[in-house]
Amino acid sequence: MPKDVIVACDFESKEKTLAFLDLFTDEKPFVKIGMELYYAEGPAIVRELKARGHKIFLDLKLHDIPNTVKKTMAVLSKLDVDIVNLHAAGTTAMMQAALEGLTRPDGTRPLLIAVTMLTSTDQAAMERDLLIKEPIAGVVLHYAETAKNAGLDGVVCSPLEARAVHARCGEGFLTVTPGVRFADAEKGDQKRVMTPADAGKAGSDYIVVGRPITAAPDPVAAYRRCVKEFIEA
Ligand code: C5P
């Protein structure tokens, strides 16, 4: 099973992104391109980072009718990214259509993972706005299992949920987990966090780390510390 640190490149421009990545001379971090950077710079930023040798998690969280998602995934697949994602709330038909669109003529495809319930949604909001009355932990596991049954490769979840997701969906089902902070750091706006070492022990396959690396006084040192703590866990 792969185990790696994915650096969330939450920058608003190509210039800021490249200035950050230029700090790394000895390693090529796996990077996450989210909506902010993708909508600012378009597919060119994906091609550029790929050409520089980075693995890419394209975090666009698709959620639309199956036909639209299928056709969009076919476009993203041509960008040759390593991981893409969607919302499990789009249901099984959408997830299966996404897999079809993503699969290239030679049978290869990027990994496809699902967002379950956003970690910004709490029990009260889920009940009030979505009319889902089950306990949220069970809803997350149900969404993960639905994604697995649709043929997806894993989920984005809290490291606090990784163990339960593996127990329900199998060890081979990937858990990609944001919400990671060093033991001696501020949490920022993340409420439920784990250290890289604890996320590793909890069974996270990939941790997604943004500000603890991008906003560190020495981002390369912070990245190396993160990799060491996570991989050695
Ligand atoms: O800076 P920080 O380490 O909090 O960045 C975490 C990254 O993971 C951000 O890009 C954020 O959008 C993303 N993310 C998250 N929580 C989720 C899903 C995605 O923090 N549930």
Boltz pocket constraint, residues with backbone or C-beta under 6 A from the ligand:
constraints:
  - pocket:
      binder: B
      contacts: [[A, 8], [A, 10], [A, 34], [A, 117], [A, 118], [A, 119], [A, 120], [A, 156], [A, 178], [A, 179], [A, 180], [A, 190], [A, 208], [A, 209], [A, 210], [A, 211], [A, 212]]
      max_distance: 6.0
